[in-house]
Each structure stands twice: as C-alpha cells, then as structure tokens.
Amino acid sequence: MRKSGKVLAAVLAGVMAMSMAACGQKQSVQDTLSDNTLTVAMECAYAPYNWTQGDDSNGAVPIKDSKDYAYGYDVMMAKLIAEKLGMDLEIVKSDWDSLVPAVQAGTVDCVIAGQSITSERLQSVDFTEPYYFASVVAVTKKDSKYASAAGVADLAGATCTSQLNTIWYDSCLPQIPDANILAAQESAPAMLMALETGKCDLIVTDMPTAMAACVAYPDMQILDFTGGSDDFEVSDEDVNIGISVKKGNTELKDKINGVLSEMTADDFTEMMNEAISVQPLSN
C-alpha cells in the first residue's frame, strides 16, 4: 500500500503517549519470540493485500477478538513466516493510523500491511527487506478518453482522486498537468467506487490494487507507464514494501529477513496473483 509518511500532529502525540505508557510494560525482544506466537497487525480491509471474510476458506486466519477471518497477500506472507519460524500466528485488525503506534507500544510484534519503507517511517520503526515491489499505475474506464494514454502528460486535465495519506494522492496526482484533483478517498474501495460511478476520470494506485480492481470491475483498465519516458516519478522507498517491527528488535527482523531471503520477486508475484484470484470481489 503506497501510504505516505505524513503524520498528523495528533497521531504523533498519540504515538508519544503510547510509547511512554508502554515503558516497563513492553515484552522484551526475547519474549516476542519465546511466547511462540507471531502477532501481526493489518487493516484487513485492503484487497488484494488483506481483507476480512466470514469463513476460513482458502486458508484464512481468525481475526483476534472477532468472529471474522483475514486473508490476502499479507496473511499468506504472515502464515509463511510463522510456519518457517515454527510459531503460531495471530492476526490483529487495526486502522491504518494505529499500525505504527501498535508496533511501538509492543501490542503487536510486527505489521504486514503494505507499508512503504519510507525515510520518515524509518524514524519510528525498523523494516525488514522488501516483501513486495509495487509499481505505480493509473486506472481508468475502458471507454474513457484517457484509455489510450501513453504517459502522464496524456492524462492532462483529468478529474482524478486516490486514497487518503498515500503517495498516490500526495505525490503522483499533482504530476498530472492541469489535473482536477478531488478530495482524497478514505479507503481503496471508496477510491474504486468513485471511478466506477463516474465521479472521476481516473485514479492512481499501485499495480496489485489495480489488478484486483480490474478483476472486480471488468470495465476498468490499467494505464502502466513503467519503463517509459513519461512515467510517474517515484523513489525506491515509494515502491519497496516492507514489514515493520519495533525499533531495536533486530532478532525478529533478522529472522523474518531469513525467510524473505529464500524468496524471489517471482515468488512474490505468484503469491500476489493467487491472492488476487481469490479476493472476495473476484468471485
């Protein structure tokens, strides 16, 4: 998930308060592993990375303190890591702004939720090596006048939007010449619905989200300018997706990196394609 590193002052204050409250209460790094349970936080609301469903089909995992289950790419990755480490897995559902504070406070061991490895975020948490690489694309309707766009310049004048607190909205949309940028959408489903209902001409997101959108909405198409001379300008930290752990928790970070080091980009892609094929809206 291409979340930006911008953090509201209120959130920062909350982080500080939670960090202070956690002093003397946080499990030690050793306890994180010795309790034999890997507690992972995610939104459980962002297909194909993660979503909520009513049963355990396809290997979904129960959500803590809920009758529902979580599945998606992030859950698949969490299951693999827990299995390789010989640990039980616990999934905690959390809204986006609460993920980093939860890691800092020690209420979860790590976050697997499509977080970009940004320099700002690295001030608050440590990250593993990337567990996915997500290029940035635009999505429009097949019958849109922008459907044949070959670069960002061809999107000039488009009415567009994206998800709140993402580099898609904060950085990429302003690169479109004379864009009519609507208010940011609170969630990925809301972003897709804005396009589907004709409120905008296009949205900007990452490739997995776009691929999932086109499965759910066959009238949509992806505009991928990757490798061209007129692509969206993003940095490595915008497209490298990592797993965050509490600062200083090198033991857990190293163990997770050991699992990731055995995987290739093709392995990541294969797993993501599987997640897309079973996402709720694809059936």
Buried (B, 14 or more C-beta within 10 A) or exposed (E): BBBBBEBEEEBEEBBEEBBEEBEEEBBEBEEBBEEEBBBBBBBBBBBBBBBBBEEEEBEBBBBBEEEBBBBBBBBBBBBBBBEBBEBEBBBBBBEBBBBBBBBBBBBBBBBBBBBBBBEEBBEBBBBBBBBBBBBBBBBBBEEBEBBEBEEBEBBEEBBBBBBBBBBBBBBBBEBBEEBEBBEBBEBBBEBBEBBBEEEBBBBBBBBBBBBBBBBBBEEBBBBBBEEEEBBBEBEEBBBBBBBBBBBEBEBBBEBBBBBBEEBEEEEBBEBBEBBBEBBBBBE
